[in-house]
Amino acid sequence: MQNDSTVFRVRFIPLIDKPSGEDESEFTSRLKSVGAMVIYGEYPDAVTIGATTQAADHIAELPFVRTVDVVIED
């Protein structure tokens, strides 16, 4: 992770129509693509991630993400 990394908590919208693995795969792919990582937790429960603010903004754009909140600011 980069020096400007921060810890965020990601909460998800409850699953309704999609198979459970579909959103999880997209979430994992998006995390990797923006250089973020899961610190604690597992989808679909809330997870704690390490990411830059810019990466967290990308994660927040996913249609199944409810909120991305700062837990620890650097």
C-alpha positions in Angstrom: 0.0 0.0 0.0 1.1 3.6 -0.5 2.0 6.1 2.2 -1.2 8.0 1.8 -3.2 4.9 2.7 -6.1 5.0 5.1 -8.3 2.4 6.8 -12.0 2.3 5.7 -15.0 0.3 6.6 -17.1 -0.9 3.7 -20.8 -1.8 4.2 -22.9 -3.5 1.5 -26.5 -3.4 0.3 -28.2 -6.7 1.2 -28.2 -9.2 -1.6 -31.5 -9.6 -3.5 -31.3 -10.9 -7.0 -27.7 -11.8 -7.8 -26.0 -15.0 -7.0 -23.8 -14.4 -3.9 -20.5 -15.0 -5.6 -21.0 -12.4 -8.4 -20.8 -9.3 -6.3 -18.0 -10.8 -4.2 -15.9 -11.4 -7.3 -16.5 -7.9 -8.6 -15.6 -6.4 -5.2 -12.4 -8.5 -5.0 -11.4 -7.6 -8.6 -12.0 -3.9 -8.0 -10.0 -3.9 -4.8 -7.0 -5.4 -6.6 -7.4 -3.1 -9.6 -7.1 0.1 -7.4 -4.4 -1.3 -5.1 -6.5 -1.8 -2.0 -6.7 -4.8 0.3 -9.0 -6.3 2.9 -7.7 -6.1 6.4 -10.6 -7.7 8.2 -14.0 -9.2 7.4 -15.6 -11.0 4.6 -18.2 -10.0 2.0 -21.3 -9.7 2.4 -20.6 -8.6 6.0 -18.9 -5.3 6.6 -15.2 -5.4 5.7 -12.3 -3.2 6.8 -9.9 -2.2 3.9 -6.6 -0.4 3.5 -6.8 2.0 0.6 -6.0 5.4 -0.6 -8.8 7.9 -0.6 -9.0 7.7 -4.4 -9.2 3.9 -4.3 -12.0 4.1 -1.6 -13.9 6.5 -3.9 -13.8 3.9 -6.7 -15.0 1.2 -4.3 -17.9 3.4 -3.2 -19.1 3.6 -6.8 -19.9 -0.1 -6.9 -23.7 -0.6 -7.1 -23.8 -3.0 -4.2 -21.8 -0.9 -1.8 -23.9 1.1 0.7 -21.1 3.1 2.5 -17.4 3.6 2.7 -16.4 5.3 5.9 -13.0 6.4 7.2 -11.9 4.4 10.3 -8.4 5.7 10.7 -7.0 8.7 9.0 -3.3 8.9 8.3 
